[in-house]
Amino acid sequence: MHGGDTVADVLKAQGVAFVFTLTGGHIAPILVAAKARGLRVVDVRHEANAVFAADAVARLTGTPGVAVVTAGPGVTNTITAVKNAQMAQSPVVLLGGAAATALQGRGALQDIDQLSLFQSVVKWSTSVRKVRDLAPAVEEAFQRSQEETPGPVFVEMPVDLLYDEATVRQWYGLASQGSRSLSGRIVQKYLDLHVNRLFADKEKSTVGPKLIVAPPPPDQGLVSKAATKLHAAQRPVMLVGSQAVLDAPHVARVADAVARLGVPVYLSGMARGLLGVDHPLQLRHQRRQALRAADLVLLAGVPVDFRLDYGRQFRRRAVYIAANRSKDDLTRNRKP
């Protein structure tokens, strides 16, 4: 049993079916363990494609997509795809290899400051420092990727946490006969203590059940107020966007709710196709004119950005109602 096994156990417990990767020595134990547990390991030809594929799985299934890449250039190659997942509010878990803990900052192979690189493109990131913390870190990554506004997260995993202890001791020269010099003995003692810390209490690490992360319930007072406004409107128009269909297993409920509401609707982004081919409520053309004429505009998971001319398409006196999991998107350019 090694750290790669622990990571794979968490992925399986969280319902992951696919692991997308461009393999490398830093993260090989995760891939071997994942395949042994029945997860499909898909090898791509560029790390960005691993994240793009994980993003697609997240959007289509509702389960966070997982990409595993090696240290250094393997990690840096993912940036565009990670930013795309952030913009799409797609829950993606990126696991990246890293140089051995005792060699970081000393010019080790493919050793760079990876956490700083991701600071602006992920919701949350962490670097695991002990084997016992692997499972909690990956579970927290799944939690963070789905809660509040969904998005990508990054977990850095140094290579000496993923292989078995005997192999790691060999790497650090602890399996051979001890040094005779005083300085050599001091170094070996330091490395021995370091490895002991890495693997301390590893047997206490447990894998929890699948996390159920639900969006927070809406304020019923605000819902009632919106219903009253909607009932009084003469020319309401609704726009439904990608965020409304992020919970893929329950998309049918969203479609039913939109249909029962009975308001003329435009569908955008991933919400296209929500109502089928030719639903009588769905509008496809002259959206600008419809918004200009509407006395109430209802946005469901749609930001007021360049696609809506930053809110200038709405009538000045129109009632504006918005539902959005992102506080920033909720009030961007036009406050509901």
C-alpha positions in Angstrom: 0.0 0.0 0.0 1.4 3.4 -1.0 0.2 6.9 -1.4 -1.0 6.3 -4.9 -3.3 3.6 -3.6 -4.8 6.1 -1.1 -5.4 8.7 -3.8 -7.1 6.1 -6.0 -9.2 4.9 -3.2 -10.6 8.4 -2.6 -11.2 8.9 -6.4 -13.2 5.6 -6.5 -15.2 6.5 -3.3 -16.1 9.9 -4.9 -17.6 8.2 -7.9 -14.9 9.0 -10.4 -15.0 6.9 -13.5 -12.3 8.5 -15.7 -8.9 9.8 -14.9 -7.3 11.9 -17.7 -3.6 12.2 -17.8 -0.3 12.6 -19.6 1.8 10.2 -17.6 5.0 11.0 -15.8 7.1 9.4 -13.1 6.0 11.9 -10.4 2.4 10.7 -10.5 2.7 7.1 -11.9 1.6 5.4 -8.7 -1.8 7.2 -8.8 -2.4 6.0 -12.4 -1.4 2.4 -11.7 -3.6 2.2 -8.6 -6.5 3.9 -10.4 -6.4 1.3 -13.2 -6.2 -1.5 -10.7 -9.4 -0.3 -9.1 -11.3 -0.2 -12.3 -11.1 3.5 -13.1 -10.5 4.2 -16.8 -7.2 6.0 -17.2 -7.2 8.0 -20.4 -3.8 9.1 -21.7 -3.9 12.3 -23.8 -1.1 14.0 -25.8 -1.1 17.4 -24.0 -1.9 18.1 -20.4 -4.3 20.9 -21.3 -6.4 18.2 -23.0 -6.5 16.2 -19.8 -8.1 19.1 -18.0 -10.4 19.9 -21.0 -11.6 16.3 -20.9 -12.1 16.4 -17.1 -14.1 19.7 -17.5 -16.3 18.0 -20.1 -17.0 15.0 -17.8 -17.9 17.4 -14.9 -20.4 19.3 -17.1 -22.0 16.1 -18.5 -22.2 14.1 -15.3 -22.2 16.5 -12.4 -19.3 14.6 -10.8 -16.1 16.6 -10.6 -13.7 15.7 -13.4 -10.2 14.5 -12.5 -6.9 15.2 -14.3 -3.6 14.0 -13.1 -0.4 15.5 -14.5 3.3 15.3 -13.7 5.4 18.0 -12.0 6.7 21.2 -13.6 5.9 21.5 -17.3 3.1 18.9 -16.9 1.4 21.3 -14.4 2.2 24.5 -16.3 0.7 23.1 -19.6 -2.7 22.9 -17.9 -3.2 26.7 -17.2 -5.4 27.6 -20.2 -7.7 24.6 -19.6 -7.9 25.3 -15.9 -8.8 29.0 -16.5 -11.5 27.7 -19.0 -13.0 25.6 -16.2 -12.9 28.5 -13.8 -14.8 30.7 -16.3 -17.3 27.9 -16.9 -17.7 27.3 -13.2 -17.0 23.7 -13.8 -15.9 21.5 -10.8 -12.5 20.0 -11.8 -10.0 18.4 -9.5 -6.4 18.7 -10.8 -3.8 16.5 -9.1 -0.2 17.5 -9.9 3.1 15.8 -9.1 5.9 17.7 -7.4 9.6 17.2 -6.5 10.4 15.3 -3.4 9.8 17.2 -0.2 13.4 17.3 0.9 14.6 18.5 -2.5 12.1 21.3 -3.2 13.9 24.6 -3.8 17.2 22.9 -4.3 17.1 22.6 -8.1 15.4 19.2 -8.2 14.0 17.8 -11.5 11.0 19.9 -12.7 10.8 21.7 -9.4 8.9 25.1 -9.6 6.6 27.1 -7.3 3.3 25.5 -8.6 0.9 26.9 -6.0 1.7 30.5 -6.9 1.1 29.7 -10.5 -2.5 28.6 -9.8 -3.4 31.3 -7.3 -5.6 33.3 -9.7 -7.1 30.4 -11.7 -8.4 28.0 -9.0 -10.8 28.3 -6.1 -8.5 26.5 -3.8 -5.1 24.8 -3.8 -2.9 23.0 -1.4 0.4 21.0 -1.2 0.3 17.8 0.8 3.2 17.3 3.1 2.5 13.9 4.8 1.2 10.6 3.5 -1.6 10.6 6.1 -2.9 13.9 4.7 -3.4 12.6 1.1 -6.9 11.3 1.6 -8.2 14.4 3.5 -6.6 16.7 0.9 -8.3 15.0 -2.0 -11.6 14.8 -0.2 -11.4 18.5 0.6 -10.6 19.2 -3.1 -13.9 17.4 -4.1 -15.8 19.4 -1.5 -14.3 22.8 -2.5 -14.7 22.2 -6.2 -18.5 21.8 -5.8 -19.6 24.1 -3.0 -20.8 27.7 -3.5 -19.7 28.6 -7.0 -18.2 25.5 -8.5 -14.8 25.6 -10.1 -11.4 24.0 -10.4 -9.1 23.1 -7.5 -5.4 22.0 -7.4 -3.7 19.5 -5.2 0.1 19.3 -5.3 1.5 15.8 -4.4 5.3 15.5 -3.9 6.6 12.3 -5.4 8.0 10.9 -2.1 4.4 10.8 -0.7 3.1 8.6 -3.6 5.6 5.7 -3.6 6.1 3.1 -0.8 8.3 3.9 2.1 11.0 1.3 1.2 11.4 2.9 -2.2 11.6 6.4 -0.8 14.2 5.4 1.7 16.3 4.0 -1.2 16.0 7.4 -3.0 17.3 9.2 0.1 20.2 6.7 0.4 18.9 5.3 3.7 18.7 1.6 2.5 22.5 1.3 2.1 25.3 1.1 4.7 25.6 4.3 6.7 28.3 6.9 6.1 31.4 6.9 8.1 32.0 10.6 8.2 30.4 12.8 10.8 28.8 15.1 8.2 27.5 12.1 6.3 26.0 10.6 9.5 24.3 13.9 10.3 22.8 14.1 6.9 21.5 10.5 7.1 20.0 11.1 10.5 18.2 14.2 9.2 16.9 12.4 6.2 15.8 9.4 8.3 13.8 11.7 10.6 12.4 13.5 7.5 11.1 10.2 6.0 9.8 9.1 9.4 7.7 12.4 9.5 6.5 11.8 5.9 5.1 8.3 6.8 4.1 8.9 10.4 0.6 7.6 11.2 0.0 6.7 7.6 -2.2 3.8 8.8 -4.6 6.3 10.5 -5.6 7.8 7.1 -9.1 6.7 6.2 -11.2 7.2 3.1 -14.6 8.6 3.7 -17.9 8.0 1.7 -19.0 9.9 -1.4 -19.5 13.6 -0.6 -23.0 15.1 -1.3 -22.6 18.8 -2.0 -25.8 20.6 -2.5 -26.2 24.3 -3.4 -27.5 26.4 -0.5 -31.3 26.8 -0.5 -32.7 30.0 -1.7 -34.2 32.7 0.5 -37.9 31.9 0.5 -38.7 35.5 1.2 -36.9 36.6 -1.9 -38.5 33.8 -3.9 -42.0 35.0 -2.8 -41.1 38.5 -3.7 -39.9 37.5 -7.1 -43.1 35.4 -7.7 -45.2 38.4 -6.9 -43.3 40.6 -9.3 -43.5 37.9 -12.0 -47.3 37.5 -11.5 -47.8 41.2 -12.1 -45.6 41.4 -15.2 -47.2 41.9 -18.6 -44.2 41.1 -20.9 -41.8 39.0 -18.9 -38.7 37.4 -20.5 -36.4 34.8 -19.0 -32.8 33.9 -19.9 -31.4 30.5 -18.7 -27.6 30.0 -18.8 -25.0 27.3 -18.2 -25.0 27.6 -14.4 -28.7 26.4 -14.3 -27.7 23.0 -15.7 -24.5 22.4 -13.7 -26.2 19.7 -11.7 -26.4 17.4 -14.6 -28.4 14.5 -12.9 -31.3 17.0 -12.2 -31.4 18.8 -15.5 -34.9 17.4 -16.2 -36.2 19.1 -13.1 -34.9 22.4 -14.3 -36.5 21.9 -17.7 -39.8 21.0 -16.0 -39.6 24.1 -13.8 -38.9 26.4 -16.8 -41.8 24.9 -18.7 -44.2 25.2 -15.7 -43.3 28.8 -15.2 -44.8 29.7 -18.6 -42.5 32.6 -19.4 -41.0 33.1 -22.9 -37.4 32.0 -22.6 -34.0 32.3 -24.3 -31.5 29.5 -23.6 -27.7 30.1 -23.7 -24.5 28.3 -23.2 -24.9 24.7 -21.9 -28.6 25.3 -21.4 -29.2 25.2 -25.1 -31.4 22.2 -25.9 -32.9 22.2 -22.4 -36.5 22.3 -23.7 -36.0 20.1 -26.8 -36.3 21.1 -30.4 -39.3 23.3 -30.7 -40.9 24.1 -27.3 -43.6 26.8 -27.6 -42.0 29.0 -24.9 -38.5 29.0 -26.4 -37.4 32.1 -28.3 -34.3 32.0 -30.6 -34.2 35.3 -32.4 -34.4 39.1 -31.8 -33.3 38.8 -28.1 -32.2 42.4 -28.0 -35.7 43.6 -29.1 -37.4 41.2 -26.7 -35.3 42.5 -23.7 -36.0 46.1 -24.8 -39.7 45.5 -24.7 -39.9 43.3 -21.5 -41.2 44.8 -18.3 -39.5 42.1 -16.3 -36.3 40.2 -17.0 -35.5 37.0 -15.2 -31.9 35.7 -15.4 -31.2 32.1 -14.2 -27.5 31.5 -14.1 -26.7 34.2 -16.6 -24.1 36.9 -16.0 -24.8 40.4 -17.3 -21.6 40.7 -19.4 -20.8 41.6 -23.0 -23.4 39.2 -24.3 -26.1 41.4 -22.8 -24.3 44.6 -23.6 -23.4 44.9 -19.9 -27.1 45.4 -19.0 -27.8 48.2 -21.6 -30.2 45.9 -23.4 -32.7 46.1 -20.5 -35.4 48.8 -20.2 -34.4 51.3 -17.6 -37.7 50.7 -15.7 -37.9 47.0 -16.2 -38.0 44.8 -13.1 -34.8 42.8 -13.0 -34.6 39.4 -11.1 -31.5 37.3 -11.0 -30.6 33.9 -9.5 -26.9 33.1 -9.5 -24.5 31.0 -7.3 -21.8 33.5 -7.8 -22.0 36.7 -5.8 -19.8 38.5 -8.3 -21.9 37.4 -11.3 -25.1 38.3 -9.5 -24.3 42.0 -9.2 -21.9 42.4 -12.2 -22.8 45.5 -14.2 -26.5 45.5 -13.1 -27.8 44.9 -9.5 -31.1 43.0 -9.2 
